[in-house]
Amino acid sequence: MSRQEQKLKTRQNIINAAFSLLDENRSLSAISLREVSRAAGIAPTSFYRHFKDIDELGLTLVDEAGLALRQLMRQARRRIETGGGVIDTSVDTFMEFITANANVFRLLLREHTGTSAAYRMAVLREIQHFIEELTDYIIEQQSVDHQLASLQAEAMVRLVFSAGAEALEADIPLRKEIGNRVKSQLRFVQLGASSYKT
């Protein structure tokens, strides 16, 4: 392994370690550089070769979480192309993501309303990317103007995020119930958007 590859691997280990330390009781502001370093198996001084400080790591985690969600959306689209319904497939994929990556989603939820302005802005930026990708998809599928597609996309993303927050700590039957409920709500939005006249 080259030196550059080793550096990238260590950086990713730090990111993974930080995500592993987040849970229902601990936010970004509650974890220390020393804890992250210990979990990543490096000396605290080595941390600074990869990140300026814990805040820079926090912003990187938000970026990584946003990227994971955008990749999720693309994965859902591929599943839809193989014959799945848009809303059912998207919600099922999202719930699978939350089950497998609880701390990633928990980070976005918590920092969206957290005390750090930098984190809040970073999360809002990631949510906006998500809305923009869905807007483009709606325009492509429904041939509606950008403003209407954007309003529909924003309503849908907010509903899904809210359902995700509720599903995060739910058991499997309740998570299924939440998923079914948000599917119905998304259909209401879609139906309302299709009959909306500006």
Sine and cosine of phi, psi and omega as CSV:
sin_phi,cos_phi,sin_psi,cos_psi,sin_omega,cos_omega
0.00,0.00,0.76,-0.65,-0.01,-1.00
-0.95,0.31,0.24,-0.97,0.00,-1.00
-0.88,0.48,-0.65,0.76,0.01,-1.00
-0.90,0.43,-0.67,0.74,0.03,-1.00
-0.90,0.44,-0.64,0.77,0.03,-1.00
-0.90,0.44,-0.65,0.76,0.01,-1.00
-0.90,0.44,-0.69,0.73,0.02,-1.00
-0.91,0.42,-0.62,0.78,0.01,-1.00
-0.91,0.42,-0.69,0.72,0.01,-1.00
-0.90,0.44,-0.66,0.75,0.04,-1.00
-0.86,0.51,-0.71,0.71,0.01,-1.00
-0.91,0.41,-0.59,0.81,0.06,-1.00
-0.88,0.48,-0.63,0.78,0.03,-1.00
-0.90,0.44,-0.71,0.70,0.01,-1.00
-0.87,0.49,-0.74,0.68,0.00,-1.00
-0.89,0.45,-0.63,0.77,0.01,-1.00
-0.89,0.45,-0.68,0.73,0.00,-1.00
-0.89,0.45,-0.69,0.72,0.04,-1.00
-0.87,0.49,-0.62,0.78,-0.04,-1.00
-0.92,0.38,-0.40,0.92,-0.01,-1.00
-0.99,0.13,-0.29,0.96,0.01,-1.00
-0.99,0.15,0.68,-0.73,0.11,-0.99
-0.47,-0.88,-0.24,-0.97,-0.06,-1.00
-0.90,0.44,-0.31,0.95,-0.03,-1.00
-0.96,-0.28,-0.20,0.98,-0.11,-0.99
-0.80,-0.60,0.77,-0.63,0.04,-1.00
-0.97,-0.23,0.03,-1.00,0.03,-1.00
-0.83,0.56,-0.67,0.74,-0.06,-1.00
-0.93,0.37,-0.27,0.96,-0.04,-1.00
-1.00,-0.06,-0.11,0.99,0.01,-1.00
-0.97,-0.23,0.58,-0.82,-0.06,-1.00
-0.97,-0.25,0.35,-0.94,0.05,-1.00
-0.85,0.53,-0.65,0.76,-0.01,-1.00
-0.89,0.46,-0.69,0.73,0.03,-1.00
-0.89,0.46,-0.70,0.71,-0.01,-1.00
-0.88,0.47,-0.71,0.70,-0.01,-1.00
-0.87,0.49,-0.70,0.71,0.00,-1.00
-0.88,0.48,-0.71,0.71,-0.01,-1.00
-0.91,0.41,-0.50,0.87,0.01,-1.00
-1.00,0.09,-0.15,0.99,0.02,-1.00
0.97,0.25,0.52,0.85,0.02,-1.00
-0.79,-0.61,0.28,-0.96,0.09,-1.00
-0.97,0.25,0.55,-0.83,0.01,-1.00
-0.81,0.59,-0.57,0.82,0.00,-1.00
-0.91,0.41,-0.49,0.87,0.02,-1.00
-0.93,0.36,-0.42,0.91,0.02,-1.00
-0.81,0.59,-0.65,0.76,-0.10,-0.99
-0.94,0.33,-0.19,0.98,0.10,-1.00
-0.97,0.25,-0.27,0.96,-0.10,-1.00
-0.90,-0.44,-0.53,0.85,-0.01,-1.00
-0.66,-0.75,0.60,-0.80,0.00,-1.00
-0.90,0.43,-0.66,0.75,0.01,-1.00
-0.30,-0.95,-0.03,-1.00,-0.04,-1.00
-0.91,0.41,-0.50,0.87,0.03,-1.00
-0.92,0.40,-0.63,0.78,0.04,-1.00
-0.91,0.41,-0.63,0.78,0.08,-1.00
-0.87,0.48,-0.69,0.72,0.01,-1.00
-0.85,0.53,-0.70,0.71,0.02,-1.00
-0.91,0.42,-0.59,0.81,0.06,-1.00
-0.91,0.42,-0.63,0.77,0.04,-1.00
-0.89,0.46,-0.66,0.75,0.04,-1.00
-0.88,0.47,-0.70,0.71,0.04,-1.00
-0.86,0.51,-0.70,0.72,-0.01,-1.00
-0.89,0.45,-0.65,0.76,0.01,-1.00
-0.91,0.43,-0.68,0.74,0.03,-1.00
-0.90,0.44,-0.67,0.75,0.03,-1.00
-0.89,0.46,-0.66,0.75,0.01,-1.00
-0.88,0.48,-0.63,0.77,0.02,-1.00
-0.93,0.37,-0.63,0.77,0.03,-1.00
-0.92,0.39,-0.61,0.79,0.07,-1.00
-0.90,0.43,-0.58,0.81,0.06,-1.00
-0.87,0.50,-0.70,0.72,-0.01,-1.00
-0.88,0.47,-0.67,0.75,0.01,-1.00
-0.90,0.43,-0.62,0.78,0.04,-1.00
-0.89,0.45,-0.67,0.74,0.02,-1.00
-0.88,0.47,-0.65,0.76,0.02,-1.00
-0.88,0.47,-0.64,0.76,0.03,-1.00
-0.90,0.44,-0.63,0.78,0.02,-1.00
-0.92,0.40,-0.61,0.79,0.01,-1.00
-0.90,0.44,-0.64,0.77,0.00,-1.00
-0.89,0.46,-0.40,0.91,0.00,-1.00
-1.00,-0.02,0.18,0.98,0.15,-0.99
0.90,-0.44,0.15,0.99,0.03,-1.00
-1.00,0.04,0.45,-0.89,0.10,-0.99
-0.94,0.33,0.59,-0.81,-0.11,-0.99
-0.85,0.52,-0.81,0.58,-0.09,-1.00
-0.94,0.35,-0.74,0.67,-0.01,-1.00
-0.85,0.52,-0.74,0.67,-0.04,-1.00
-0.91,0.42,-0.69,0.73,-0.03,-1.00
-0.89,0.45,-0.72,0.70,-0.02,-1.00
-0.93,0.37,-0.69,0.73,0.01,-1.00
-0.87,0.50,-0.67,0.74,0.01,-1.00
-0.90,0.43,-0.66,0.75,0.00,-1.00
-0.90,0.44,-0.70,0.72,0.00,-1.00
-0.91,0.41,-0.60,0.80,0.07,-1.00
-0.89,0.46,-0.64,0.77,0.01,-1.00
-0.89,0.46,-0.72,0.69,0.00,-1.00
-0.88,0.47,-0.65,0.76,0.01,-1.00
-0.88,0.47,-0.69,0.73,-0.07,-1.00
-0.99,0.10,-0.39,0.92,-0.12,-0.99
-0.72,-0.69,0.76,0.65,-0.09,-1.00
-0.81,0.59,-0.69,0.72,-0.07,-1.00
-0.93,0.37,-0.51,0.86,0.03,-1.00
-0.91,0.41,-0.74,0.67,-0.01,-1.00
-0.94,0.34,-0.62,0.79,0.02,-1.00
-0.85,0.53,-0.62,0.79,0.02,-1.00
-0.87,0.49,-0.75,0.66,-0.01,-1.00
-0.88,0.47,-0.69,0.72,-0.01,-1.00
-0.88,0.48,-0.75,0.66,-0.11,-0.99
-0.93,0.36,-0.69,0.72,-0.07,-1.00
-0.98,0.20,-0.26,0.97,0.06,-1.00
-0.87,0.49,-0.53,0.85,0.01,-1.00
-0.84,-0.54,0.33,0.94,-0.07,-1.00
-0.96,0.27,-0.04,-1.00,-0.08,-1.00
-0.99,0.13,-0.32,0.95,-0.02,-1.00
-1.00,0.05,0.88,-0.48,0.01,-1.00
-0.89,0.46,-0.61,0.79,-0.01,-1.00
-0.90,0.44,-0.68,0.74,0.02,-1.00
-0.92,0.39,-0.69,0.73,0.00,-1.00
-0.85,0.52,-0.72,0.70,0.00,-1.00
-0.90,0.44,-0.63,0.77,0.00,-1.00
-0.90,0.43,-0.67,0.74,0.01,-1.00
-0.92,0.40,-0.68,0.73,0.03,-1.00
-0.86,0.51,-0.63,0.78,0.03,-1.00
-0.90,0.45,-0.67,0.74,0.01,-1.00
-0.92,0.39,-0.66,0.75,0.04,-1.00
-0.89,0.46,-0.63,0.78,0.02,-1.00
-0.89,0.45,-0.64,0.76,0.07,-1.00
-0.85,0.52,-0.68,0.73,-0.01,-1.00
-0.88,0.48,-0.72,0.70,0.02,-1.00
-0.89,0.46,-0.67,0.74,-0.02,-1.00
-0.90,0.43,-0.65,0.76,0.03,-1.00
-0.90,0.43,-0.65,0.76,0.02,-1.00
-0.93,0.36,-0.61,0.79,0.05,-1.00
-0.85,0.53,-0.75,0.66,0.01,-1.00
-0.86,0.50,-0.64,0.76,-0.01,-1.00
-0.91,0.41,-0.68,0.73,0.00,-1.00
-0.90,0.45,-0.68,0.73,0.03,-1.00
-0.86,0.51,-0.71,0.71,-0.02,-1.00
-0.90,0.44,-0.64,0.77,-0.08,-1.00
-1.00,0.09,-0.55,0.84,-0.15,-0.99
-0.92,-0.39,-0.09,1.00,0.00,-1.00
0.79,0.61,0.76,0.65,0.06,-1.00
-0.94,-0.35,0.26,-0.97,-0.02,-1.00
-0.96,0.29,0.26,-0.97,-0.13,-0.99
-0.88,0.47,-0.66,0.75,-0.06,-1.00
-0.89,0.46,-0.72,0.70,0.00,-1.00
-0.91,0.41,-0.68,0.73,0.02,-1.00
-0.88,0.47,-0.64,0.77,-0.01,-1.00
-0.92,0.40,-0.67,0.74,0.04,-1.00
-0.88,0.47,-0.70,0.71,0.02,-1.00
-0.89,0.46,-0.71,0.70,-0.02,-1.00
-0.88,0.47,-0.69,0.73,-0.01,-1.00
-0.90,0.44,-0.69,0.73,0.02,-1.00
-0.87,0.48,-0.67,0.74,-0.03,-1.00
-0.92,0.39,-0.70,0.72,-0.01,-1.00
-0.89,0.45,-0.67,0.75,0.00,-1.00
-0.90,0.43,-0.65,0.76,0.04,-1.00
-0.89,0.46,-0.71,0.70,-0.04,-1.00
-0.92,0.40,-0.66,0.75,0.03,-1.00
-0.89,0.45,-0.66,0.75,0.01,-1.00
-0.90,0.44,-0.68,0.73,0.04,-1.00
-0.90,0.43,-0.61,0.79,0.03,-1.00
-0.88,0.47,-0.66,0.75,0.02,-1.00
-0.88,0.47,-0.65,0.76,0.00,-1.00
-0.94,0.33,-0.61,0.79,-0.07,-1.00
-0.97,0.25,-0.34,0.94,-0.13,-0.99
-0.81,0.59,-0.71,0.70,-0.04,-1.00
-0.98,-0.22,0.13,0.99,-0.06,-1.00
-0.99,0.15,0.44,-0.90,0.13,-0.99
-0.98,0.22,0.08,-1.00,-0.12,-0.99
-0.87,0.49,-0.74,0.67,0.00,-1.00
-0.88,0.48,-0.67,0.75,0.00,-1.00
-0.92,0.38,-0.62,0.79,0.03,-1.00
-0.88,0.47,-0.63,0.78,0.04,-1.00
-0.90,0.43,-0.68,0.74,0.02,-1.00
-0.89,0.46,-0.70,0.72,0.04,-1.00
-0.88,0.47,-0.68,0.73,0.02,-1.00
-0.87,0.50,-0.70,0.71,0.01,-1.00
-0.90,0.43,-0.63,0.78,0.00,-1.00
-0.91,0.42,-0.70,0.71,-0.03,-1.00
-0.94,0.35,-0.48,0.88,0.09,-1.00
-0.88,0.47,-0.70,0.72,0.03,-1.00
-0.89,0.45,-0.68,0.73,0.01,-1.00
-0.88,0.47,-0.64,0.76,0.02,-1.00
-0.91,0.41,-0.58,0.81,0.05,-1.00
-0.92,0.39,-0.59,0.81,0.08,-1.00
-0.86,0.50,-0.72,0.70,-0.01,-1.00
-0.89,0.46,-0.72,0.70,-0.02,-1.00
-0.88,0.47,-0.69,0.72,0.01,-1.00
-0.91,0.41,-0.69,0.73,0.02,-1.00
-0.89,0.46,-0.66,0.75,0.00,-1.00
-0.90,0.43,-0.60,0.80,-0.05,-1.00
-0.94,0.34,-0.41,0.91,0.00,-1.00
-0.96,-0.27,0.05,1.00,-0.03,-1.00
-0.96,0.27,0.71,-0.70,0.05,-1.00
-0.87,-0.50,0.81,-0.59,0.00,-1.00
-0.99,0.15,0.00,0.00,0.00,0.00
